Amino acid sequence: MSVEVGGVVEGKVTGITKFGAFVDLADGKVGLVHISEVADVYVNDINDFLKVGQTVKVKVLNVDDKGKIGLSIKRLQPKKTEAVDGGNPQSVSRAPRRPAGNDFRAKPAGRFSAGPVSFEDKLSKFLKDSDERLTDLRRKTDSKRGGRGSRRSG
């Protein structure tokens, strides 16, 4: 069995370092599975995923001029979308979706009705909130200046 880029081979983990794991392949060759190629999740400690003497299937990523072999375990694992629903990437959403169109109605809170809010109401609420935030910001920055700020008596 020869080691070719893109091929899948089986090997035995012979050593573990903090940056990766060495895997003994066919024909006495040794390759390295870098820590970033161990799993799809963040790997802080390789020992949580691999043990010395463990047999693993790896994908050959590259073979350089010096004979160093780069390997990957995570590229043989099914993608998360495939594991969830058999490969339909549209059924897995990463973020909650907004309703179709520009339906930005405010949610009813306390005394407000559930009806749509007009543009003028939205604008006045925005201006009021902005003025409150700006006033708070000015108050905080003026207090930090210690009287040396914009208010000087002449």
C-alpha positions as CSV (number, residue, x, y, z in Angstrom):
1,M,0.0,0.0,0.0
2,S,1.6,3.2,-1.1
3,V,1.1,6.6,0.5
4,E,-0.4,9.0,-2.1
5,V,-1.8,12.5,-1.6
6,G,-5.6,12.3,-1.2
7,G,-5.5,8.6,-0.2
8,V,-6.9,7.1,2.9
9,V,-4.6,4.8,4.9
10,E,-4.7,3.1,8.3
11,G,-1.9,3.5,10.8
12,K,-1.0,3.2,14.5
13,V,-0.4,6.2,16.7
14,T,3.2,6.0,17.9
15,G,3.7,9.3,19.6
16,I,1.8,12.3,20.8
17,T,3.1,15.8,21.2
18,K,1.4,19.1,22.1
19,F,1.3,20.0,18.4
20,G,0.2,16.7,16.9
21,A,0.3,12.9,16.8
22,F,2.8,10.7,14.8
23,V,1.2,7.9,13.0
24,D,3.1,4.8,11.7
25,L,2.0,4.0,8.2
26,A,2.6,1.3,5.6
27,D,6.2,0.6,4.5
28,G,7.6,1.9,7.8
29,K,6.7,5.5,6.9
30,V,5.6,8.0,9.6
31,G,3.2,10.9,9.2
32,L,2.0,13.7,11.4
33,V,-1.6,14.6,12.2
34,H,-1.4,18.2,13.2
35,I,-3.5,19.2,16.2
36,S,-5.7,21.3,13.9
37,E,-6.5,18.2,11.8
38,V,-7.6,15.9,14.7
39,A,-11.2,16.9,15.1
40,D,-13.8,19.5,13.9
41,V,-13.9,21.0,17.3
42,Y,-11.2,23.0,19.1
43,V,-8.6,20.6,20.4
44,N,-6.8,21.8,23.5
45,D,-5.2,18.4,24.4
46,I,-4.7,15.7,21.8
47,N,-4.8,13.1,24.6
48,D,-8.5,13.7,24.9
49,F,-8.9,12.3,21.3
50,L,-6.0,9.9,20.6
51,K,-3.9,7.4,22.6
52,V,-0.6,5.8,21.8
53,G,-1.1,2.5,20.2
54,Q,-4.5,3.4,18.8
55,T,-5.2,2.4,15.2
56,V,-6.7,5.3,13.1
57,K,-7.7,5.9,9.6
58,V,-6.1,9.1,8.1
59,K,-6.3,11.0,4.9
60,V,-2.9,12.0,3.3
61,L,-2.9,15.7,2.9
62,N,0.6,16.2,1.5
63,V,4.1,14.7,1.1
64,D,6.9,17.2,0.8
65,D,10.3,16.9,-0.8
66,K,12.0,15.7,2.5
67,G,9.5,12.9,2.8
68,K,7.4,14.5,5.6
69,I,3.8,13.3,5.4
70,G,0.9,15.5,6.5
71,L,-2.2,13.6,7.7
72,S,-5.8,14.4,8.7
73,I,-8.3,12.6,10.8
74,K,-11.0,15.3,10.7
75,R,-11.3,15.3,6.9
76,L,-12.5,11.7,7.0
77,Q,-15.3,12.5,9.5
78,P,-18.7,13.4,8.1
79,K,-19.6,17.1,8.1
80,K,-21.9,18.2,10.9
81,T,-24.7,18.9,8.5
82,E,-24.5,15.3,7.2
83,A,-24.4,13.9,10.7
84,V,-27.6,15.8,11.7
85,D,-29.9,15.0,8.8
86,G,-28.2,12.9,6.2
87,G,-26.6,15.7,4.2
88,N,-29.3,18.3,3.7
89,P,-27.4,21.6,4.6
90,Q,-30.6,23.7,4.3
91,S,-32.2,22.1,7.3
92,V,-29.4,23.2,9.7
93,S,-29.5,26.8,10.4
94,R,-26.7,28.7,12.1
95,A,-28.7,31.7,13.2
96,P,-32.4,32.4,13.8
97,R,-34.0,33.7,10.6
98,R,-36.2,36.8,10.4
99,P,-39.6,36.5,8.9
100,A,-39.8,37.1,5.2
101,G,-40.2,40.7,4.1
102,N,-39.6,43.8,6.3
103,D,-41.8,42.9,9.2
104,F,-40.1,44.8,12.0
105,R,-43.1,45.3,14.2
106,A,-42.4,45.8,17.9
107,K,-43.5,43.1,20.2
108,P,-46.3,43.9,22.5
109,A,-45.1,45.0,25.9
110,G,-47.4,45.8,28.7
111,R,-49.7,48.7,27.7
112,F,-48.9,48.6,23.9
113,S,-51.2,46.9,21.4
114,A,-50.1,44.1,19.2
115,G,-50.9,46.1,16.0
116,P,-48.3,47.4,13.6
117,V,-46.2,50.4,14.5
118,S,-46.0,53.3,12.2
119,F,-42.7,54.7,10.9
120,E,-43.2,58.0,12.8
121,D,-43.7,56.0,16.0
122,K,-40.5,54.1,15.4
123,L,-38.6,57.3,14.5
124,S,-39.7,59.1,17.6
125,K,-38.8,56.1,19.8
126,F,-35.4,55.9,18.2
127,L,-34.8,59.7,18.7
128,K,-35.9,59.4,22.3
129,D,-33.6,56.4,23.0
130,S,-30.7,58.2,21.2
131,D,-31.1,61.3,23.2
132,E,-31.2,59.3,26.5
133,R,-28.0,57.5,25.5
134,L,-26.3,60.7,24.5
135,T,-27.2,62.4,27.7
136,D,-25.9,59.5,29.8
137,L,-22.7,59.5,27.8
138,R,-22.2,63.2,28.3
139,R,-22.8,62.8,32.0
140,K,-20.2,60.1,32.3
141,T,-17.5,61.8,30.3
142,D,-18.1,65.2,32.0
143,S,-17.6,63.5,35.4
144,K,-14.4,61.9,34.3
145,R,-12.9,65.2,33.2
146,G,-13.0,66.5,36.7
147,G,-14.0,70.0,35.8
148,R,-11.3,70.5,33.2
149,G,-13.6,69.7,30.3
150,S,-15.8,71.9,28.2
151,R,-17.1,73.9,31.2
152,R,-14.6,76.6,32.0
153,S,-15.4,79.8,33.8
154,G,-13.7,82.8,32.3
